[in-house]
Amino acid sequence: MNQEKLSTETEIVVRMSGVSKRFPGVLANDQVDFDLRKGEVHALLGENGAGKSTLMNVLAGMYRADGGTITVHDQLVDFGSPREAIEAGIGMVHQHFMLVPSQSVTENILLGLDEPRFRMHLPQYNRKIEQMAEQYGLHVDPAARIWQLTVGEQQRVEILKMLYRGADVLIMDEPTAVLAPSEIDELFNTLRSMTAQGKSIVFISHKLHEVMDISDRVTVLQKGAVTSSGVPTADVTRADLARMMVGREVVFRIDKKDVEIGDVVLSVEGLKADNEKGLPALRGVDLNVHAGEIVGLAGVAGNGQSELSETLAGLREALDGKVMVHGEDVTNKSVKSGIRQGISLVPADRTLVGTAPNLSVTDNVIMKNYDQSPIGHGWMVNSTEAGNYATELKDDYDIMVPTIDTSVRLLSGGNLQKVILAREISSDPKLMIAVQPTRGLDVGAIEGVQKLLLEQRESGAAILLISEELEELLSLSDRIYVIYEGEIMGEVLDGDIDKIGQMMTGTRLEQIDTQGDA
């Protein structure tokens, strides 16, 4: 961190004073004060729905504040659009990237600019982008198409877009939520390089160990108001930050109860499937999950995890192999058939797969039982019973929402995940497939989700936990498989991180054991 630098360098680049922002029925920001110094990483923390993204969307010109003032380099500003913000040197890299997949890196960076106006000499601009990428350690091929890049490389393109437009303040909204551990290290090296060259970073994150690692100061929001402002990171602990966020002590490692392992619920044999491009994604996967256990699946993103979860749930066609649930072959059966078999899916994509964004909380939680009594009779839905059911789940799962008629697209990530978990767990699943169930959630919400998974384990459900968070897998899983390029590299029972790490990069367990014996 840059504590020595901050003691001498106190130039305030951005100052937000008494900023308020209201939405119908919600006060998202309540007279918030926030300042950003030159050459620092300032972390913005808070629970889901605390107002972090809203505050930064105001600074980035996405929203207009309802009250308060903003100064940039001591100049009073009132941004009416992101374009005005970027002209003042403020750029935001959103959690969901805004890139055109079919265009090249350079074309995406130049998109929307006044120059070049009529003719584009791509080789010239490729060289320019390459020089900037080298300056900040953002290694990416300027001529590559976006669809050819990894998620980490696409994020670098978003950062380069902002830097090319002259941003000296970069707002990073949950920048590590979609990155593998090695990509996170590369991102942090980039951020350090940028601050060393005078750039300033606002770092929005839920991952406290990352905040401790990368930030110089921390501001915490709770229910739209500041509870701790500009605290030097060196002066606090991870436990301190968690307490500031949720207002109570947080358990970082949950104790698992001893549970009797039951019969095999899920058995997968030689499973093969293709991805969206028609290329092999699963190359003969074998695994099993028993009743009363959580089986983890570790792997770097893009090694077949999504395709496996979709194939098991009936969302993707299996080209070969078998999926057995309680001894019954469910390979390539319909999603509805899987639901009747007691299969529950918590997908990685909450918005496009897990929910219907424009529908209400009620409509989303009854999706699996809308045609069952007492909620449904044939094609008719009893709106009173549906409302009672939704209200009960809202209370049981502490879903923070104005009313059960609110569209789920208006919910924070944590509350959206609670809607999905409420729907899936209330269906009393025999097999739960949980994909990245805590991605992007705050520390309090993560604790809640992990407790729910352990409760399902204790009730006898079989759980396949697919996660890129090794700490989470080691904490919750009874055993762990590792997947690499669509193949299972091996299975560990003792949580050996070294073995898991080697398997994640393509070394089979038998080879590791042989090397160890030698």
C-alpha positions in Angstrom: 0.0 0.0 0.0 1.0 3.6 -0.4 0.8 5.0 3.2 4.1 6.9 3.0 3.0 8.5 -0.3 -0.4 9.5 1.1 1.2 11.3 4.1 2.9 13.7 1.7 0.5 13.7 -1.2 -2.8 15.1 -0.1 -4.2 16.7 -3.3 -7.9 16.1 -3.4 -9.0 15.1 -6.9 -12.7 14.5 -6.2 -14.8 15.7 -3.4 -18.5 14.7 -2.9 -20.2 16.7 -0.2 -23.7 15.9 1.2 -24.7 13.9 -1.9 -28.2 12.4 -1.9 -30.0 10.2 -4.4 -33.5 9.0 -4.2 -35.4 6.4 -6.2 -39.2 5.6 -5.7 -39.5 4.3 -2.2 -35.7 4.2 -1.6 -33.2 6.7 -0.3 -30.1 5.2 -1.9 -27.6 7.9 -0.8 -28.2 10.0 2.3 -26.0 13.1 2.4 -22.8 11.2 1.6 -19.3 12.8 2.0 -16.5 11.1 0.0 -13.1 12.3 -1.2 -10.4 10.8 -3.5 -6.8 11.8 -3.4 -4.3 11.8 -6.2 -2.4 8.5 -6.6 -4.5 6.4 -4.2 -6.8 3.4 -4.2 -9.8 4.3 -2.1 -12.0 1.3 -1.4 -15.8 1.8 -1.1 -17.4 -0.9 1.1 -20.9 -1.8 2.2 -23.5 -4.5 2.1 -25.5 -5.1 -1.1 -27.9 -2.2 -1.5 -25.9 0.1 0.7 -25.6 2.6 -2.1 -22.0 2.2 -3.3 -22.7 1.7 -7.0 -25.4 4.4 -6.9 -22.9 6.9 -5.4 -20.3 6.1 -8.1 -22.9 6.2 -10.8 -23.6 9.8 -9.8 -19.9 10.6 -10.0 -19.7 8.9 -13.4 -22.6 10.8 -14.8 -25.0 7.9 -15.0 -27.4 9.5 -12.4 -27.9 13.1 -11.3 -27.8 13.7 -7.6 -30.9 15.0 -5.9 -28.8 17.0 -3.4 -25.2 17.9 -2.5 -22.2 19.1 -4.5 -19.3 17.5 -6.4 -16.0 19.1 -7.2 -13.3 17.7 -9.5 -9.9 19.4 -9.3 -11.6 22.1 -7.2 -14.1 22.8 -10.0 -17.8 22.5 -9.2 -19.4 19.9 -11.6 -22.9 18.7 -12.4 -22.6 15.8 -14.9 -25.6 15.2 -17.2 -24.0 12.1 -18.9 -21.0 9.8 -18.7 -19.5 11.7 -21.7 -19.4 14.9 -19.5 -17.8 12.9 -16.7 -15.1 11.4 -18.9 -14.4 14.8 -20.4 -13.6 15.8 -16.8 -11.3 12.8 -16.4 -13.6 10.4 -14.6 -14.3 6.9 -16.1 -16.1 3.9 -14.8 -15.4 0.2 -15.5 -18.7 -1.6 -14.8 -19.1 -5.1 -13.5 -20.7 -6.2 -16.8 -18.5 -5.1 -19.7 -19.8 -2.9 -22.5 -18.0 -4.2 -25.5 -18.9 -5.3 -29.1 -17.8 -9.0 -29.3 -17.4 -9.0 -33.1 -15.1 -5.9 -33.2 -11.4 -5.8 -32.4 -9.8 -4.3 -29.2 -8.8 -1.1 -31.0 -12.2 -0.7 -32.7 -13.9 -1.0 -29.3 -11.6 1.6 -27.7 -12.1 4.1 -30.5 -15.9 3.5 -30.7 -17.9 6.7 -30.1 -14.9 9.1 -30.3 -14.8 12.1 -32.6 -11.4 11.0 -33.9 -10.8 9.3 -36.3 -13.7 11.0 -38.1 -14.0 9.5 -41.5 -11.1 7.1 -42.2 -9.4 4.8 -39.7 -5.8 3.6 -40.3 -6.0 0.6 -37.9 -2.3 -0.3 -37.9 -1.5 3.2 -36.6 -4.1 3.1 -33.8 -3.1 -0.5 -33.0 0.5 0.7 -32.3 -0.9 3.6 -30.2 -3.1 1.2 -28.1 -0.1 -1.2 -27.8 2.1 1.5 -26.4 -0.6 2.5 -23.8 -1.1 -1.1 -22.8 2.6 -1.5 -22.3 2.8 1.7 -20.2 0.2 0.4 -17.7 0.9 -3.3 -17.9 -2.4 -4.1 -19.6 -1.2 -6.8 -21.9 -3.8 -7.4 -24.7 -3.5 -7.9 -28.5 -5.0 -4.7 -30.1 -6.0 -6.7 -33.3 -7.8 -9.5 -31.4 -11.6 -9.7 -31.5 -13.4 -9.3 -28.2 -15.0 -12.8 -28.4 -11.5 -14.3 -28.6 -10.4 -12.8 -25.3 -10.6 -14.1 -21.7 -12.7 -12.2 -19.2 -9.6 -10.7 -17.7 -8.4 -9.5 -21.1 -11.8 -8.0 -21.8 -11.6 -6.1 -18.5 -8.2 -4.7 -19.6 -9.9 -3.4 -22.8 -12.5 -1.6 -20.6 -9.7 0.0 -18.6 -7.8 1.0 -21.8 -11.0 2.6 -23.1 -11.1 4.9 -20.1 -7.4 5.7 -20.2 -7.5 6.4 -23.9 -10.2 8.9 -23.2 -8.0 10.7 -20.7 -9.4 9.4 -17.4 -7.2 10.2 -14.4 -9.9 8.8 -12.0 -11.0 5.2 -12.6 -14.0 3.7 -10.8 -13.8 -0.1 -10.6 -17.2 -1.7 -9.7 -16.6 -5.2 -8.4 -13.6 -5.6 -10.7 -12.6 -9.1 -9.4 -16.0 -10.7 -9.4 -15.4 -12.4 -12.7 -11.6 -13.0 -12.6 -9.6 -16.0 -11.8 -6.9 -15.7 -9.0 -4.1 -15.2 -11.4 -6.0 -12.5 -13.3 -6.7 -10.7 -10.0 -3.0 -10.6 -9.3 -2.4 -9.1 -12.8 -5.2 -6.5 -12.2 -3.7 -5.4 -8.9 -0.3 -5.0 -10.5 -2.0 -2.8 -13.1 -3.7 -0.7 -10.4 -0.5 -0.2 -8.6 1.2 0.9 -11.8 -1.6 3.4 -12.5 -1.5 5.0 -9.1 2.3 5.2 -9.3 1.8 7.3 -12.4 -0.7 9.6 -10.6 -4.0 8.0 -11.4 -6.6 7.7 -8.7 -8.8 4.6 -8.2 -12.1 4.0 -6.5 -12.3 0.3 -5.7 -15.8 -1.1 -5.0 -15.6 -4.6 -3.7 -17.1 -7.1 -1.2 -13.8 -9.1 -0.8 -12.2 -7.9 2.3 -8.9 -9.6 1.8 -8.6 -7.8 -1.5 -9.5 -4.5 0.0 -6.8 -5.0 2.7 -4.3 -5.9 -0.1 -4.9 -3.1 -2.6 -6.4 -0.1 -0.9 -4.9 2.9 0.9 -8.1 4.2 2.5 -11.6 2.8 3.1 -15.0 4.4 3.2 -17.9 2.3 4.5 -21.6 2.9 3.6 -24.5 1.4 5.5 -28.1 1.9 4.3 -27.0 4.8 2.1 -25.1 6.7 4.8 -21.4 6.9 5.6 -20.5 5.1 8.8 -16.7 5.3 8.4 -15.0 7.8 6.1 -11.5 7.7 4.6 -10.0 5.3 7.2 -6.4 4.3 6.5 -6.5 0.6 5.6 -3.3 0.0 7.6 -5.2 1.1 10.8 -8.0 -1.6 10.5 -8.3 -5.4 10.4 -10.5 -7.5 8.1 -12.8 -8.2 11.1 -13.0 -4.4 11.7 -14.1 -3.8 8.1 -16.7 -6.6 8.3 -18.2 -5.1 11.5 -18.3 -1.6 9.9 -20.2 -3.1 7.0 -22.9 -5.1 8.7 -22.9 -3.7 12.2 -22.1 -7.0 14.0 -19.4 -9.6 14.3 -19.1 -11.8 11.2 -18.0 -15.5 11.2 -15.5 -16.0 8.4 -15.2 -19.7 8.7 -18.4 -21.6 9.4 -18.3 -24.8 11.4 -19.7 -27.8 9.7 -21.7 -30.3 11.7 -21.0 -34.0 11.3 -23.6 -35.5 8.9 -24.1 -39.1 8.0 -23.5 -39.5 4.3 -26.3 -41.3 2.5 -26.8 -43.0 -0.9 -25.5 -41.7 -4.2 -27.9 -39.0 -5.5 -26.1 -37.8 -8.5 -23.9 -40.1 -10.7 -22.2 -38.7 -13.8 -20.5 -41.1 -16.2 -18.4 -40.1 -19.3 -20.4 -36.9 -19.8 -19.6 -35.0 -23.0 -21.1 -31.7 -24.3 -20.1 -28.8 -26.6 -20.1 -25.1 -25.8 -21.9 -22.3 -27.7 -19.2 -22.3 -30.5 -19.7 -26.1 -31.1 -16.3 -26.9 -29.5 -15.9 -29.6 -26.8 -16.5 -28.3 -23.3 -17.0 -31.6 -21.4 -14.7 -34.4 -22.4 -15.9 -37.4 -20.4 -16.7 -36.1 -17.0 -17.1 -38.6 -14.1 -18.3 -37.6 -10.6 -20.8 -38.4 -8.0 -22.5 -36.7 -5.0 -24.1 -38.4 -2.1 -27.0 -37.3 0.1 -25.8 -35.2 3.0 -22.6 -33.9 1.5 -21.3 -30.9 -0.4 -19.0 -31.8 -3.2 -16.9 -28.9 -4.6 -15.8 -28.4 -8.2 -12.7 -26.3 -8.5 -11.3 -24.8 -11.6 -10.3 -21.6 -13.4 -13.3 -20.0 -15.2 -14.0 -21.3 -18.6 -13.0 -24.9 -18.1 -16.5 -26.5 -18.6 -18.1 -25.6 -15.2 -21.0 -23.7 -16.8 -21.6 -26.3 -19.4 -21.6 -29.1 -16.8 -24.2 -27.3 -14.6 -26.4 -26.7 -17.6 -26.2 -30.3 -18.9 -27.1 -31.6 -15.4 -30.1 -29.3 -15.2 -31.4 -30.1 -18.7 -30.5 -26.7 -20.2 -27.7 -28.2 -22.6 -27.7 -31.3 -24.7 -25.3 -34.1 -23.6 -23.6 -35.7 -26.6 -22.5 -38.8 -24.7 -22.4 -40.2 -21.3 -25.1 -40.5 -18.5 -26.6 -38.4 -15.8 -28.3 -40.5 -13.1 -30.3 -39.1 -10.2 -31.4 -41.6 -7.6 -30.5 -44.3 -10.1 -32.8 -43.0 -12.8 -31.4 -41.9 -16.1 -32.2 -38.2 -16.6 -29.8 -37.5 -19.5 -31.3 -34.9 -21.9 -34.6 -34.9 -20.0 -36.5 -31.6 -19.9 -35.9 -29.0 -17.2 -39.4 -29.6 -15.9 -38.6 -33.3 -15.6 -35.5 -32.4 -13.6 -37.5 -30.2 -11.3 -39.9 -33.1 -10.6 -36.9 -35.3 -9.8 -35.9 -32.7 -7.2 -33.1 -31.0 -9.1 -32.5 -27.4 -8.1 -30.1 -25.0 -10.0 -28.6 -21.8 -8.6 -27.1 -20.5 -11.9 -24.0 -18.2 -12.2 -25.9 -15.7 -14.2 -28.6 -14.3 -11.9 -30.1 -11.9 -14.4 -30.3 -13.8 -17.7 -30.8 -17.4 -16.4 -31.7 -17.2 -12.7 -34.6 -14.7 -12.9 -37.0 -12.9 -15.2 -35.8 -9.3 -14.6 -39.0 -7.5 -15.5 -41.2 -9.7 -13.5 -42.0 -9.1 -9.8 -40.5 -10.9 -6.8 -43.7 -12.9 -6.5 -43.6 -14.0 -10.1 -40.0 -15.1 -9.7 -40.4 -17.1 -6.5 -43.4 -19.1 -7.8 -41.8 -20.1 -11.1 -41.3 -23.7 -10.0 -44.8 -24.2 -8.4 -47.1 -21.8 -10.2 -49.1 -24.8 -11.4 -49.4 -26.6 -8.1 -52.0 -26.2 -5.3 -52.6 -23.9 -3.5 -50.9 -21.4 -5.8 -52.0 -22.8 -9.1 -55.0 -24.6 -10.5 -54.4 -25.6 -14.1 -53.5 -22.3 -15.9 -55.0 -20.1 -13.2 -52.8 -18.6 -10.5 -54.3 -17.7 -7.1 -52.8 -14.3 -6.7 -53.6 -14.2 -3.0 -51.9 -17.5 -2.3 -49.0 -16.5 -4.5 -48.6 -13.2 -2.6 -48.8 -15.0 0.8 -46.1 -17.4 -0.4 -43.8 -14.6 -1.6 -44.3 -12.6 1.6 -43.3 -15.7 3.7 -40.2 -16.2 1.6 -39.3 -12.5 1.7 -39.4 -12.6 5.5 -37.7 -16.0 5.9 -34.8 -15.1 3.6 -34.6 -11.4 4.6 -35.1 -10.1 1.1 -34.8 -6.3 1.3 -37.4 -5.1 -1.2 -40.1 -2.3 -1.0 -42.9 -4.7 -1.9 -43.2 -8.2 -3.3 -44.6 -6.6 -6.5 -41.2 -4.9 -7.2 -39.5 -5.9 -10.4 -36.4 -8.0 -9.5 -34.3 -5.9 -11.9 -34.3 -3.2 -9.3 -32.8 -5.4 -6.6 -29.1 -5.4 -5.6 -27.0 -8.5 -6.4 -27.4 -9.9 -2.9 -31.1 -9.5 -2.7 -31.5 -11.0 -6.2 -29.5 -14.0 -5.1 -31.7 -14.4 -2.0 -34.8 -14.5 -4.4 -33.2 -17.3 -6.3 -32.1 -19.2 -3.2 -35.6 -18.8 -1.6 -37.2 -20.2 -4.8 -34.8 -23.1 -5.1 -34.5 -24.1 -1.4 -38.3 -23.8 -0.8 -38.8 -26.5 -3.4 -37.2 -29.0 -1.0 -34.5 -30.2 -3.5 -32.9 -33.6 -3.4 -30.0 -32.4 -5.6 -28.8 -28.8 -5.6 -26.4 -27.5 -8.2 -25.0 -24.2 -6.9 -22.8 -22.2 -9.3 -20.9 -19.3 -7.9 -23.6 -18.8 -5.2 -21.7 -16.0 -3.4 -20.1 -14.2 -6.4 -20.3 -10.4 -5.9 -22.0 -10.6 -2.5 -21.0 -8.7 0.6 -19.5 -10.5 3.6 -22.8 -10.6 5.5 -24.7 -12.0 2.6 -21.9 -14.6 1.9 -22.2 -15.8 5.5 -26.0 -16.2 5.0 -25.8 -18.1 1.8 -23.1 -20.5 3.1 -25.3 -21.2 6.2 -28.3 -22.0 3.9 -26.1 -24.5 1.9 -24.9 -26.2 5.1 -28.6 -26.4 6.3 -29.5 -28.1 3.1 -26.6 -30.5 3.6 -27.8 -31.3 7.2 -31.3 -31.9 5.8 -30.0 -34.6 3.6 -29.7 -32.8 0.2 -26.8 -33.6 -2.2 -25.1 -30.4 -3.2 -22.7 -29.8 -6.1 -20.9 -26.6 -5.3 -19.2 -25.0 -8.4 -17.1 -22.1 -7.3 -13.9 -20.2 -8.3 -13.4 -19.2 -4.6 -11.0 -21.7 -3.2 -11.5 -20.5 0.3 -15.2 -21.1 0.0 -14.7 -24.6 -1.5 -12.3 -25.6 1.3 -14.6 -24.2 4.0 -17.8 -25.9 2.8 -16.9 -29.0 0.8 -16.6 -32.6 2.1 -14.5 -33.4 -0.9 -13.4 -31.5 -4.1 -13.1 -32.5 -7.7 -10.9 -30.3 -10.0 -11.8 -29.7 -13.6 -9.5 -28.5 -16.4 -10.4 -28.1 -20.1 -13.5 -30.2 -19.5 -11.8 -33.2 -17.8 -11.7 -34.1 -14.2 -8.1 -34.0 -13.0 -8.7 -35.7 -9.7 -10.5 -35.7 -6.4 -9.1 -34.6 -3.0 -10.5 -35.3 0.4 -8.0 -33.4 2.6 -8.2 -29.9 1.1 -4.6 -30.0 -0.1 -4.3 -26.6 -1.7 -1.0 -27.4 -3.5 -2.6 -30.4 -5.2 -5.7 -28.5 -6.1 -3.6 -25.6 -7.6 -1.5 -28.1 -9.7 -4.7 -29.8 -11.0 -6.2 -26.4 -11.9 -3.4 -25.8 -14.3 -3.7 -29.3 -16.0 -1.7 -31.8 -13.9 -3.5 -35.0 -13.1 -3.7 -36.2 -9.5 -2.0 -39.5 -10.5 1.0 -37.6 -11.9 1.2 -35.4 -8.8 1.2 -38.5 -6.5 3.8 -40.2 -8.7 6.1 -37.2 -8.5 5.6 -37.1 -4.8 6.5 -40.8 -4.4 9.6 -40.3 -6.6 
